[in-house]
Amino acid sequence: MKLLVRHQTVYGYPASVGRVAMRLKLMPIDTPGQKVHDWQVSINGEALTNFRPNSYGEMEAVWVRHDSLSEAVIIAEGLVETRETHGIGGLPHCRVDARYFLRDTALTKASDAIRAMVAALPEGDGPLAQLHALSAAISDMVDYRPGVTGADTTAAEAFALGAGVCQDHAQIFLAGARLLGVPARYVSGYLLAGEGDLHETHGWAEALVPGLGWVGFDPSNRVCITERYLRLASGLDADEAAPIRGSVTVAGDISIDADVRIAQAEDGVEERQLQRQQQQSTPTPRS
């Protein structure tokens, strides 16, 4: 499957803005499940070319401005071919020892309730079966409900609430997998969730299974990842894996407007023409 993506984020700054610094993880890499045919990232119309591999083997760039700036328009767009691997991402290629992904963070620390859920999982069928059972248990116990959690909500808080979104499901999975002694990491990316053009970013989890390598689990959709998933970046939690993170010296409110367009390239249609059509259909950001 060939996926065309256009991801636009507009940051609006007040007149008193000073230094702006951003860390961007918006450049996908080739994996067993995806091949990048064409991809570019720009800020305010200028191509960002300083992407470099980080310690995870993924691409990362830093953008800094010290002058007056009213807005930053970040656009990531391109064509990626994905294939079905039944969730198996292969063996790790990063320079970080896999045991690093056993570490808890403030967002993924397990509560007593999460520990009880993990203790109740069936035993004896090996780590892969346990991870499938963990994903199913999270889906059963934590409803998908937008608007009840935020970026700072922890796995323990979402589990106690019994509701959340993909970020919460994935971080609860990380907490549970690490309790099982399985290295696990958060993944940010895109999901083509149905037929036609859809507008969605997504988060899921990967766990390191002996003999298989990294396997992607999406408790929100009760599946292992498929060819409809496009992987961007990973980290110990959602904050570290975020496609854009920044800091700014400013007095006043910052506005953020984001829009994602994902389309499947159909057989017999020129991909670049589809991409141009997709770009033209992207709405003008709100002021």
Summary of the structure (lengths in Angstrom):
residues: 287
radius of gyration: 19.2
end to end distance: 35.4
largest distance: 61.5
contacts: 926
relative contact order: 0.23
helix: 22%
strand: 37%
